[in-house]
Amino acid sequence: MELKSIEKSFEESIKDYNVKEKSKHWKKRFGLTKKLYNLKNLKNFRNNNLSDNLDDKHPVENQKKNFKKFMSEVPRKFYSKYLSKVNIGNNRFYFDHKGFTIDSNEIFIIKWLYDIRKFIFLKKNKIYCEIGAGYGAFASKILKNRKSKYIIIDLPEALFLSSYFLKENFKNKKICLYSDLKSKTIDSNLIERYDIFLIPPWVKLSDNLKIDFFINTRSFSEMNSEIIEKYFKLIQKHANKNSFFLNINRYEKSTVGHSIKFYKFPYDLHWEKLISKKSWNQDNIHFLLTKRVEKAKIDLYFVRVKTLFIFLNISFKKKLGKFKRTILMLID
């Protein structure tokens, strides 16, 4: 895949852009970076603001502290298989560890993979679908050690980055871009021909296409509620019996112009809870892994109650903090 193909797909998808897919959060982000979307900026996309809000950029000292905690919880035998030795995108916020380039994204994603290792690497997981994949970091970790098909559904600006990032990581894999599609539908014939699919949300999955593992990490909270509803319908339509769904998102976020709350995500009753907890080192984010089942269950009812109470506790602490600051200002 040549860079010109990435440019062509970006231009075509921008032309066909379904504006309903853009939340207030995304419009603001793209408004700040839209002049940067050209091929000459791809090489440095992690240090020229192109990956802003899609990339964890923390001070190196904080990253080293997190990595020390990470190493105490994740065996080296596991994490060494997923660490990177090349700095694609030329990220400035990283440190070297025994020849590996370590950054916050590396730490968090590998920890998530370790937590779900019993489920995500099963042989039956042949097709993965990630919704809102940023620049492709999570996808790269799975594809590095799994021979599988990987579908990314994202907005054109993010696909511009993930196309480059995954192209640089996987020179021998066949990548399907928007401009490669004739019918704007992913079907079984295309699944046979390509390894990685990078498509905007208005490209359809054929009715008979089933997905083994769905993923969304920290982007549902940045979508309008009607778009979230649409994605849950897509997931529940294309899930196999025993398909998995990893959902890592904030308990509450309001950058789209209205409040998006985790406990209100529109799961139906055909999900079994496998893991439900606060995300590692991120107390304002929930980590939920579920499995698709035939018989209706009440698992997600209890998850909703749990995440509602966590949300209320976080909200109370915020209000209490504001009240304390107001009192201190009045005293001063």
N, C-alpha and C positions, 0 to 999 in steps of 0.2 A: 504494500500500500504506500503510495507516494503522498507527499505533503499536499500536492495539488488536489488530490482526492478529498482530503480533509477540508480544504478551502471550498471546493465545489459543493460538498455536502452542507457545509455551514451556510453558504450563500443560498442554496435551494431551500433549506429549512427555514431560514430567516424570511424568505419570500413567502413561504407557505404557513408561516407562524399562526397558530391559533391563539389569539390574544387572551382567550378565556383561561388559558393555562398559566398565565402570568399573575402571580399574586403581587400585592403592594410591596412585599419584601423583595421579590425578584426584580420588579421594575426599578426599585431604588438601587439595588446592587448593579444591575446592568447599566443603569444610567451613569454610574460612576466609572465604568470600565469599557463602554461600548467602542471607544476609539482605539482600544488596544487589540481588537480581534483581527489580527492579520498574521500571516505566516512567520514574519520576522520576529514576532514576540513569543512564539511558542517555545523556543529553546529555553527561555528564562521565565516561563509562566508562573513559577513559584516564588519569584522575587520581584516581579514588576506589577503586582496588584491584580493580575488576571485571576489568581486563585483565591482572592480575598473572600471570606465567608464560606469557602469550600475546603479550607485548609486550617489545621490547628497550628498557629504560630505563637509559641510560647517562648519566653526567655530561656536560654540554654541551661541556666542553673536550675530552673524549675523542672526542665525536662530530665536533667541528670537525677534530680531527687525522685521524680516519678519512676525513672528507669531502675533505680536502686530498689524501690518498693516492688516494681514489676518483676525483677529478677528473683526476689524472695518468694514469689508466688507461682512463677512459671518456670518449669525446668529448661535449662539451656538446650537440652536435646530437642525440645519442641520449638522454642523461639528462634534458634539459629537457622532453621529451615525457611523462615519467612523474612528475616532481616535483609535489607538491601545493601549492596556494595557500590551501587551507582546512584548519583544524585540527579535523576531526571527532572528537569524543570529548574535546576540550580537553586534549590531552597537554601536560604541563608540561616534559617533557624534550625540548626542540627548540630550534633557533635559526633565525633568518631569513637567507635568502640570496637577495638580489635579488627579494624578493617571494614566495619559496617558503618553506614550512615544512619544515625538514630535521630528521629524526630517524634513529635507528639503523635502524629498519625500512626506511625509504625507501632508505638507503644500501645495505644488504645486498641487498634485493630487486631493485633496479635493476641492481646489479652482477651478480647471478645471471642476470637477463634478458639483459644484455649478453653474458655468456659463452655463452648458448644461443640467441642471436638468429638464427642460421642455421637453427634447427630449430623454435623455438616459434611463430614468426609465419608459417609456411607456410600457403598458402591451403587446403590440404587439412585443416588442423586446425580442424574446425568444432565439435567437442564436447570440452571440457576437463572433467576430474574431479579435484578436489583433496580429498584425505583429510586431515582435521585442519587446517583453514584458519585457526585462531585467530580474529581479528576480521575477517578478509577482506582483509587488506592486499595479498597476492600477487594474489588474484583481481581486485582493483580496478585493478591496473596492467595486467593483460592486457585486461580489458574496456574500459579507457579508450581503447585503440587497436586493438581487434579487434572485428569484428561476429561474435560467436560465441555458443554456448550454454555455460553454465558450471554444473557440478554440484558442490556442496560437501557432503561427508559428514562430519558432526561430531557431537559430543555436545550435548545441548540447551543447556547453559550457554554454550558457545561460539557456537552458532547464534543465541542471544539477542543477542549482540553483533554478529556478522557480518550479521544481518538488518538491524539499524539502520544499521550502517556502509555497507553496500551500497545501502540505500534512500536514504540521504543523498547518496551519490555519484552514483546513477543514477536520477533522478526519472522518466525516461521508459521504463525497462526494466520488463518484467513479471517479478515475482519470485514463485516458487512456494514456499510455506511448508508445513509439516507439516499444518496445519489445512486446506489446500486439497486435500489428497489424499483420495480416496475409497477407492481400492483399496490404498493404501500401496505402490504400485509406480510407477516412472517408466518410461513406455513412449513409443513414437514419437509418439503423439497429443499427449501432454503436452509433448514436446520442441518440437513445432510451436507450441504455445500460449504457452509461457513462454520467457524468456531466461536466467533464473538460478534454480537449484534449491537450496534449503537444507534438507537432510534428515538425520535421525538414522540411525545405522547399521542399524537394523532395517527401514528402507524398502528394498525390493528394486529392482534394475534389471532390466527385462524381458530375457529370454534373448537376444533378437535385437538388443538395443541395444549398439552398438559405440562405444568412446571413442577419440578420436584422441591425447589427451595426458593422462597421469596425473601427479599431483604430490603429493609429501609432503615437507614441510620441517620437520625437527626435532620431529616428534611420534611417529613410529614408536618412537623410543627411550623414550617414556613410556607405551607400551601393553604389556599382557601378551603373552607370546609366542604364545598361542593366537589372540589377536585379530590380531596381525601376520600369522600364517598365513592367517587368514580373508581379510584384505585382499589378500594376494598372490594367493590363489585368485581373488578378484573381479577383480583387475587382469588376470590372465592369461586369464580367461574372456572378458572384455569388450574385450580389446585387438584392434584391427584388425591386419592385416598392415601393418607399418611404423609402428605406433603408438609413441609415445615415453613414457618413464617417467623423471621426474626425482626422485631420492631424495637428500635432503640430511639426514644424521643423524649423531649422535655415533658414534665408534668403539666406545664402551662407556658405558652408563649403568645405574644400579641403583636408581632411585627407585621402581620398581614392586614391589620386594621380591625380585627376582632380576635377574641380569645380562643386559642386552640388548646384544648385540654385532653390529656392522654386518656382519662377515664371515659371520655365521650367517643373514642374511636369506634367506628361502626362494625365491630366484629359480629358475625352471626353466632349461633349457638354450637356450631360444628367445629369447635376448636378445643383441644385439650392443652392445658397449661403444662409445660415442661420446666421452664425456668421463669421466675418472676422475682425481680429484685432491683435495688438501685444499681445504676450503672457504676462500674468500677471507677473510683476517684472522681465521680460526677454526681453529687447528691441531688441535683435538680433534674436528673434524667433517669427514666425507667428503662429496664432491660427485660424484654419479654420474648420468650421463645415458645411457640405453640405448634401443635401438630393437628392436621386436618383429620377429622373422624366422621364416620357415617351417622352414628347415634348422637343425638343432641345431648350436650352436657351443660352443667352450670358453672364450669371452671371460670369462665370469663366474667361471670357476675361477681365472684369473690375478688378477681383481679381489679375490676372496676371500683369496688368498695375500698380495696387496699390503696389504690392509686389516688382515689378521691381524698382519703384521709391524709395521705402524704402531701397532696396538693394544698389542702386546707392548712396543714401544719406549716408548710413553706410560706403560704400567704400570710398566716398569722405572724410568723417571725419577721417578715418584711414590714408589715404594718407596725409591729412592736418596735422594730429598729427605727422607722421613720418617726414614731412617737418619741422615742428616747432622744433622737437628734434634735427634734423640735424643742423638747424640754431643756436640753443643754444650751441651745441657742438663746432661749428666753432667760435662762439663769445668767449666761454671760452678758 
